[in-house]
């Protein structure tokens, strides 16, 4: 029965029982009834001292005895009673006797209900009034949506480690015969959306053992000692169901480093953590109970949690690489009809930095977009449009932009694209568009690559690319706008890390000046003093400025030498609004016949050195370099961005409106 209906029926029974008891009591204490004729005879004999009349009901008294009767409409009754000297009391008729009964018995009903309620809570579990210390863990059943390892892709190494846990639970003798023991805990670490919870669900689907799941925040309540009690109850349930798996999601909610921040050492969260440490590796044995936890902040966890004997295995669940992204896309594409032109390889190359959750959202957004257009299958253009929407939002095709704003945006984005194509070590250009999306007026997309090692020359090229848009504005219009605000921010952060963290300054040497940057409550200390002098700080600032200035000058020289290509690219953008990377290369080669772009030179040298075949069409090959989120956009539209056509003048004195776009 539904618990709501069960409680309703329970209270109805209680009220009915109270009224039944009340009715029984009333019947036992009820006055003796007489007929109306007997009442008149008693009056005539003088056996009545007083009479109380309430409507048609008459109550007569004599020597503390009471009788009652019901009288018809008799006009002579009152004079007759008065003549006999009987005291008459008249009361208004009562139509709400039930309400009076309830009002009289309400305190008793409330007390009885409260007593029964607490008695029931003391005998039941769950998250009810008298069970604060009970665990809120849910036991997953086979009736729920079952997820297996076949539904997980892109994290092969994590799957391999976790499959050993499942195999141990199925056949423990295979491992214990050589003296080994099962790991007591497995910690899944990785950025948000990388698939940690999905892996836990897959373990539950693969392992034929009970699987308890709970969130770290479910342990902590406002009452002291509740968290520790729930931890004890959770492991008690696990021992009864051993072998089993307990999964705690977001364990950093209770597992943060003790003593961090401004709090003391005896708060509720730390008591919960202490109890968790005892249960994982205390005097009592927890054989057959495996604890699996997930977090995206392993740096704030207490070291006692991470030692062997507690979390024996720490499995990193990283963002998927290009092969992993392809597999994840294929898993989600199985659920939707896909067109023949959809290339999972191209999508994987264009979604670097996407997590598994991002890729699932991409396929879902594409399906919604295709359904909105009335299509039967998902096409490649739908994926491209959805990718832009996920990154930047819907295209604002209805936004009114002047020709001057469009031309300024076209030169800005063209500057980014040209600098990226002419400098070595930069990321390949995927798409350039001047269609407003979100808060940006235009965007230059790059085919980000799964780079691990970062090189100084490549970072310097990325700095120049970031300033390409601002340089193009200054070079063509002899004025600058707020359109490069986001580019300047990215470039400044990269330059500071080059000097402060990566030791890429010859003057400062291979030293790290990044200590003391941890924020309050996120690290182990409230604050760390800066461990270098004011003079060193000034030198750091000067080196950062030198890097920025050099990169800016490189962008100026490159765009000045190729200003004719910049003009042609801007005109092409104004005509088509969006161009792909292949169209950009075609434009460059048409105006610079025989020119070998840096990326093409790298491919040729790689082929000559290794004797390999030429890369396939569309294949991206580049040396290892920075994993930057390579997208540059013009700044959000602000009053400073607004440009009137009559205010723009080229450096050569001509009017940009005279440069007609060929249709």
C-alpha positions, 0 to 999 in steps of 0.5 A: 500500500502507498505510505500516504494512504497507509498513514491516512487510514491509520489516523482515521482508525485512531479518530474513529476509536476515540469517538467510539470510546467517547460514545460508550462513555456518554451512553454509560453516563446518559440521563434516564429518559421519561415520557412527556406524560410522565414528566407532567405527572412528576410536575403535578406530584412536586417531584421536580425542582428545576427544569432546563429547556434546550430546544425540544429537550427538557432536563428535569432535576430532583435531589441531584437526580436527572431525567430527560424528555422531549416535549411537543410544542405546548404553549401551556407548559411554561405557565404550568411550570411557573404555577408549580414554582419550578425553576426554569432555565432556557438554553439555545438549541445546540446544532454543533454537538460534534464540534463540541465533542471534538473540542472537548476531546482534542487534547486527548486525541493529540496526546494519543496521536503523538504517543502512537507516532513516536512509538511507531518511529522507534520501531521503524527505520529510514529517515524518520523522526526517531531514526536520525542515525540510520543510513540513507543508503539505497540498495540498487535492484535489478528492476532499475535501469541496468548499466554494464561495462558495455555502456561505458567507453573512453576510460579503458584503464579505469574499466580494467582496474574496476573489472578486477574488483568485480571478478574478485567478488565473483571468484575470490579464491582465484586471488586469495590462493596466493595470499592476496587480499581484496582492496578495501577501497577504490577512489575514482578521481576525475573532472566533472562529467568524466563518468565516475558515477556511470562507472559505479553504476556499471559495477553495480550492473556487472557484479552480482552482489548487493550494491549500496549507494549514498551521497557524501552530503547524506551523512551530515545533519544539524544534529551532532553525532548523526553522521558518525551514526549513519556511517556505523549503520551503513557498514553494519548493513554492508556486513550483513549483506557481504560480499557487497559494494558500497558507493559514496558519491562526492566523498569530499563532502565529508572527507576534507582535510581535517584542520583546514580553514577556520573551523575547529577539529570537533565539528560534525563533519570531522566526527563523520570522517573519523568514524569512516576511517575507523570503519574502513580499517579499524579493529573489526574486520570488514571482509567482503565489503568494498567501498567505492568513492568518487570525487573531483577534488582529490587534493582536499581529501584527508591523507588518512583516507588515501593511505593503503588499507583504506583506499588501496586503489586510486583510479584516475578517470580523465577526460577522454582522448580522441579515441575515447571521444569517438567511442563515447559518441558511437555509444550514444549514437546507437540510440539515435538514427544517424545519417550517412554523412556523419563522421565520428572521427571529425566530431571527435577531433572537433570536441577536444576537452569535452567530457563524457557528459558533454558528448552525451549532451551534444548528441541529445542537443543534435537529436532535439535540433533534428527533430525540430527541423522535422528530419528523420536522421541526424546529419553532420550539419546538425552536429556542427550547429549543436556543437556551436550551440553547446559552446556559445549558445544559439545563433542570434540571427535576428540581432541587428548589426550595422555594416560597420560592426560586421566588417569590424568583426570580420577583420577581428576574426580574420586576424585570429585565423591568419595568425594561427595559419602562418605561425608554427605550432598553432592549432588548425583552424576549424571554422570562422564565423561572424554570426553572433552567438551568446554574448559574442559577436563572432568566433574563431574555432580551432581543432583542439588536440590532445596535447600533454607536453607544452613547449615555449615556442608553441605557447608564444605562437598561441599568445600571438594568435590571441592578439591577432584580432586586436592587431587587425582592428588597429591595422585596418581601422586605426582604432581598437575596441573592447572586442579583444577583452577575452583574448587579452585575459587568456593571453595574460593568464598564459604568459603569467603561467609561463613565467611563474609556474613553467620557468620559461623566462630566461631572466627569471630562470627555471624557478617556480613562483606560484606558491601561496596561490591556494585559496582559503578553505580549498587547501591545507592552510588559510594563507601562505606568505609570498616567498619572494621579494618585491624586486622579484615580483617586479621582475616577474611582471616585467617578464610577463609584459615582455612576452606579451609585447613580443607576441603582439609585435609578431602578430603585427608583422605577420598581418602587415605582410599579409594585409591583402589576404586579410582584406580578402578573408574579411570580404569572404566572411562578409559574403558567407558569414561562416567559412571552414578551415579548408576554405581558408587554406584555399584562399591563402594558396590562391593568393600565395601560390607555392606557399607552404604553411607550417602545418603542411611543412610539418606533415611533409617533414614527418613523412620524410623522417619516418617514411610513412604514407601521407596523412589521410584527408582531414587528418590532423597531425601536429607536434605535442603542444599546449592543450588550450581551449583554442577558441577566440571570440570577439568581446560581448556587445557593450556600448564601447563595441558599438561602431558607426560606419561613418566613424571608421576609416582605413589607415590608407585614408579610404572608407571601408564602405567602399570595399564592396563584397562580391556576390 
